Amino acid sequence: MKVCNRLAAICLVWACVCLAEDAVTQPACADGVCVFNVVSTALIVPPCADDSVLVAYSQSSGATLIQCSDPSDPEDNKAFVFDRHEATSESYEFRGGRFVRPDYLATAVTEGIPDKMGAVPLCAVKDRRAAAAGELLLADKQPNDSQAAPYCYRIHYVVAGKGTLRIVGGDGRELPAIAPTEIEAWAKLREVLSPYLPKGSTSAALPTRAQLGLVSSDKARLFQAPSLESAGKMYLVKGDQVEIIDDTKFDAGWCKIRYVGKSGRPIVAWMQSSDLSRSQK
């Protein structure tokens, strides 16, 4: 009887391990980017409930992408792009596009990207660069000035640096980051998927409560680094609201902030803490 009970316990543990492994597919990696699909419906939570979910991540940086696709409407894709290693890096929401593997870009240049109505070519650009190893790519379909190909796919590069994350289009334009309140909508999905990502991705890294500040000086100069020698030409004015993303040097006279103006494009810079009054949201 003890032997049977022990065998039963072993089988139960083995079954649990198998279920855990079957929650997502085995990652497929190429050119420094790994991709897996989410199988378990228990992991597919808002804002992607009832969608199919794909996860892609860079092996050389913290760049990570969660893509949600509505099976009944492939054009309604949405993706959350973030740095799983750096809590202060920008995060992005990309709607209507799709993830493209970097090793497929050369093929897409000549053959296009498969679509429900057939292959769609890439949009023409003056100097298209090859994707770097470990670089995530996103493509969105837009109208094309051609009778032979009424639509084309525009490529965007997820560029990761030390403590920074940007999405840059093939035309050189950068996409605006999303606000902390919009990041919170993805918090639960990121949390349940984090155990399946490489080390360094934790739910604790996701800021859920932003520390805000108001510019208290009439003219507050912005700096590229926490030093007077790195002063730039930009400045904020009294009453401007900023998000404080690094206050570890606040007592030494500096803090790193993110400011989003009327254009919607975020500005990340250092400013003197004497120019700022802090508050909590």
PyMOL commands that set and color helices and strands:
alter all, ss='L'
color gray80, all
select helices_A, chain A and resi 2-21+41-43+102-111+180-184+187-196+203-205+228-230+273-275
alter helices_A, ss='H'
color red, helices_A
select strands_A, chain A and resi 28-30+33-37+52-58+63-70+73-83+92-95+97-100+136-143+151-161+164-169+211-215+219-223+231-237+241-246+254-260+266-272+276-280
alter strands_A, ss='S'
color yellow, strands_A
deselect
rebuild
show_as cartoon
